[in-house]
Amino acid sequence: MKVIYPARLIHEDKGEYSVLFPDLEGCSTCGDNLEHALSMAQEALGLYLVALEEHDHPTPVASNLDAINAEKGEYIVPIMVEVNDYRRNKTVNKTLTLPAWLNEAGEKARVNFSGILQDALKQRLGY
């Protein structure tokens, strides 16, 4: 799931950049240069949104870029992130039941049962 949130990009005196997300309380980062700051902003955004989800907190709606006024020395920039890239990839074993004929047909066709189940669950759940 890709999302876009506006961020305040602040160019500091020493050439560094700070990044603040007005819609996400406490979500901020920085970088040694523009490229590093934008990369760190994507990571901060992804991790923040996953943490909200894992703790059953609602995800704030992103403001429109036009709704945020830049102050002197600031730029309002959109930061896009694929949230799924920041979800934990810990695996768990599940026991499931299939009709014997379907299991045999799948094994004969060398189907990856786990992969198909994951794809189907992602599609059903909208991931």
C-alpha positions in Angstrom: 0.0 0.0 0.0 1.6 3.2 -1.2 0.9 6.4 0.7 2.0 10.0 0.4 2.3 12.5 3.3 3.5 16.1 3.2 6.7 16.9 5.0 8.4 20.1 6.0 11.9 20.0 4.5 14.2 22.5 6.4 17.6 23.4 5.0 19.9 24.0 8.0 23.0 26.3 8.0 25.5 23.5 8.0 24.1 22.0 4.8 22.0 19.4 6.6 18.3 19.0 6.3 15.6 18.3 8.8 12.3 16.7 7.9 9.1 17.0 9.9 5.7 15.4 9.2 2.9 17.9 10.2 0.2 15.2 10.2 2.3 12.7 12.3 3.1 13.8 15.8 6.7 13.1 16.7 7.6 11.8 13.2 10.8 13.5 12.1 14.3 12.8 10.8 17.3 14.5 9.2 20.0 13.9 6.7 23.5 15.1 5.9 22.3 16.3 2.4 19.1 16.4 0.4 19.3 12.9 -0.9 20.0 11.4 2.5 17.2 13.5 4.2 14.6 12.3 1.6 15.7 8.7 2.0 15.5 9.0 5.8 12.1 10.6 5.4 10.7 7.6 3.5 12.1 5.2 6.2 10.7 7.3 9.1 7.3 7.5 7.4 7.1 3.8 6.7 8.2 2.8 10.2 5.9 5.3 11.9 2.8 4.1 10.0 3.6 0.4 10.7 4.1 1.2 14.4 0.6 2.9 14.4 -0.9 -0.1 12.8 0.8 -2.6 15.2 -0.4 -0.7 18.2 -4.0 -0.3 16.9 -3.8 3.5 16.6 -5.7 5.2 13.8 -3.7 6.4 10.8 -4.1 10.2 10.4 -5.3 11.4 7.1 -2.6 13.2 5.1 -3.1 16.9 4.5 -3.1 18.3 1.0 0.2 20.0 0.1 -1.6 23.3 -0.5 -3.0 23.2 3.1 0.4 23.6 4.7 2.2 26.9 4.6 6.0 26.8 4.3 7.9 29.1 6.6 11.1 30.9 5.7 13.8 28.3 4.8 11.2 25.5 4.5 9.9 23.5 1.6 6.7 21.4 1.6 7.4 18.2 -0.2 5.4 15.0 -0.7 7.0 11.8 0.7 5.8 8.6 -0.8 6.4 5.2 0.8 5.3 1.6 0.2 4.1 0.7 3.7 4.3 -3.0 3.1 8.1 -2.7 2.8 8.3 -1.8 6.5 6.1 -4.5 7.9 7.8 -7.3 9.9 8.6 -10.3 7.8 8.6 -12.8 10.6 7.0 -16.0 9.4 4.6 -18.3 11.3 3.5 -21.9 10.5 -0.1 -22.4 9.9 -1.9 -25.7 9.7 -4.6 -25.9 7.1 -7.0 -28.4 5.6 -7.4 -29.2 1.9 -9.3 -31.8 0.1 -6.9 -34.7 -0.7 -7.5 -34.4 -4.4 -6.6 -30.7 -4.4 -3.5 -31.4 -2.4 -2.4 -34.1 -4.8 -3.1 -31.9 -7.9 -1.1 -29.1 -6.3 1.8 -31.3 -5.5 1.8 -32.8 -8.9 1.9 -29.3 -10.4 4.7 -28.4 -8.0 2.6 -25.5 -6.6 4.0 -23.4 -3.9 1.1 -23.6 -1.4 2.5 -21.0 1.0 3.1 -18.5 -1.8 -0.4 -18.9 -3.2 -1.9 -18.6 0.3 0.1 -15.4 1.0 -0.9 -13.9 -2.4 -4.6 -14.7 -1.8 -4.6 -13.3 1.7 -2.9 -10.1 0.5 -5.4 -9.7 -2.2 -8.4 -10.4 0.1 -7.1 -8.0 2.8 -6.1 -5.2 0.3 -2.4 -5.4 0.8 
